Amino acid sequence: IANTAYERTLPAAAPGVRRVLSPASSGLADPGSNEDKIKEVVTLEKLSPLLVRKPQGDARARHDELNNILKQNCSNVWGDSCAISHFHSQEGASLRRAHIIPRAALKKPHDQYGVSENIRKMINGGAFSTFNVLSMDSTIEGWFDKGNFCVQDSGDIVFDENLGEALIRSMEPLLPERVSERIGNCRPLMAAFAWHKQNVFQTPGGVHEMFGDSSASSSKGDSAASGSHKGFKESTDGGSTSSQGKSSGGAKLQQGSMPGCGSVLADNISKISVLSPREKVLLWDVGEADTVCGDAEAY
């Protein structure tokens, strides 16, 4: 879809203007429904072999089976729209299956990252359940994994105040003031969002800082879905230091970029003249998070 056609669907990029959610499609299933097979995998002991970088033997076959079930369940629950913004694939959304609590946290003992056994049971283990996995536009998922915004207990979407005014103003038209009632009324989903708020949102650098160096791991899915970086090389001298926000340790922006393909939201961001190159890289940073957490799943 042409960017010019898509941009007409966006609200005016004015301070305080937020995305207005379109009605959810009819005939959608409830989160967590149709997960009888997934409900068998609710303990850390059963999950761990499935969540290593390269599952082997029976674990590999079980992983693939559950992942296929998740793919179908996620489509049944959210259709072809981003669960957070309701941007539709026909509008140019690049949809992915995004984990609220990353798989990397689910692999660890509950006392390390605070993912208690009670939370794990609420979200059916979390790795393959629509109680913890949403369809998200890839750009919005990048902001979420970076900790640029969180979902409050009230359902309100709140930005990280350290990001700076220019960054927040650029994100405002693309995100609603609060999540839909389908999310807000779902206790397991809201429990997962509470974990994200207390952990990822509170950690400078988000999931990348929590789970290690992305250069030591590999992502899954195709380049468009995983946010492979191409072109747009810039020196770290560009941009204002006040806009660095939660980027930990100073990102190597000469290695970073805007994506060469993928979400139309990212293309829209790349054209915002008031943002510096540094701020644009901070806005679109999904690839960094995914290669750490192993959550890059094509929708």
Protein Blocks (a to p, Z undefined) as FASTA:
>chain_A
ZZklmmmmpccddehiacddddddehiacehiailmmmmmmbfklmmmmmgmbaghjlmm
mmmmmmmmmmmmmmmmnopadfklopafknopacddddfbdfklmmpcfklnopafklmm
mnnnommccklpccddfklmmmmmnopaccdfkopacddfknojklmmmmmmmpcfbdcf
klmmmmklmmmmmmmmmmmmmpghijmlmnopfklpccedjfklnopaeejiacfkgocf
klnmmaghiiafklgccdfbdjfklmmmmmmmkbcfklmmmmpomlmmmmmnopaccZZ
